[in-house]
Amino acid sequence: MDTYLDKLAPWEERRAYYNNIKPGNSITKMKEALKKQTQKMITAQIASTDSIISSQERKDDVIQDIEYDIKSVGKGMFGLKAAFEWGISDVVWLIEKDTEDFKEVMIAISRASNTQIDRLRDKAEGAYASGKMDNALVYFTELEPYTTKDFSVCTSLGMIYLFHKINKKKALEYFEKAVKYARSLSAYYASYALLYKALIKRDFGLIEEAEGCTNEAVKLSPDFAEAVYQNAQYNALLKRPEKAVSLLKKAIKEDIIYCLKINGERDFNGIKPEIIKLYEEIRNEKNGEVKEKLKEEKKRADLINNAVNSIQRLGYDVPENYSVELFQKGENNEIDKMLENNSIFDAHIAGILLALLSKKLQLKKELLRRKGDEILIKIDDQMQKLSDGLIGEKKKGGFMSFFLLLLCGQIIAFPFGWYIGIPIGICVTEGILLFICLYVSVVLPQSKWKEVNAKQNEKNKLVRVTKKI
């Protein structure tokens, strides 16, 4: 195995897509530049990827749909995950020192303020941030004896000696100190320094020791994706495929872009068959998850469409945009087409799209529920008006109402019947009067009660429909 004692290893050199990422700009500009360049990184890595990772027609979508945002980049190595490269270590370390977690740890380190030390620290940090590494080396070296267990000073010195002075033995000394000092203060920053210690051990050809460092880093910070990935690399070099694959699966779950990084990493060439099986397993799992979720969403969509149709059958107008056309079967179903491509990224993007469609579906459900509530309020108002009218009529009604109507009707019925002729005219007019009185006093109120009952049935049906949504 090649060793790199007095020069940078190929994996430590800055990749072409990160060439413009250097100290000297503001933290904000560096984050923005790093975010932009990670897209170029994905473009470069996906160009030659296998079809099991991404189908040909989906490669452009991967670049657009899967990228790192400013928030992720702002978390340093932890947030960059698969986008991290050793060659941008000095910039990533600057970003790390701008995080809230780092600042909290530093408060614990420098409880007592010392003007002279603070000025020296400002000079050292300023020179490093400006890319003036010779000056930074002088100031950090002066600062070190005055700081107690300050892992950040040791880490900065380790970075300078490793990447700018190419003095790896000296760099290793400082990273070992950083691990020692950080251990009681921050598991993450202890893991951070352990990864660089492992890197230098690898440069010296000490792969077993490098694996031990990264294994310790994973134990200290189990959710630190890059530590998991680095540990997998060293296990692959040590011909431990089972452990390497287990770690890689964990890393990929943290960041799907690790599929691209693994595919282009020669350290995994010795376990290629196992890697292919891993890809197949991940692809099948993702396809299965999306298909199961898609079934559930289609059922929800059917429920909404059925609810819309039911409300319309009740005679109420529901706008067309309340219906769901997102999950119709056929060639135009984008998610089904992605799953047919049978690749990890197609399934992953299908999952992203399905999540977005699910949110739209949830919104449609809420809109339909509100529409149902509006209709229910209208029905209640109509029922209340009908009931109020009937109650009023009931107070006035009964036998007395019938008798008064019959009595008052005699004013017209009797003379009219007399005019027609006795006794037939009287019988006819009195019969007509009796029918009118019965209709007004009995039949008409009953028909209004039927209206109320019909409205109640309508309301019950609508409630059952909305409950199913």
Disulfide bonds with the S-S distance in Angstrom:
none
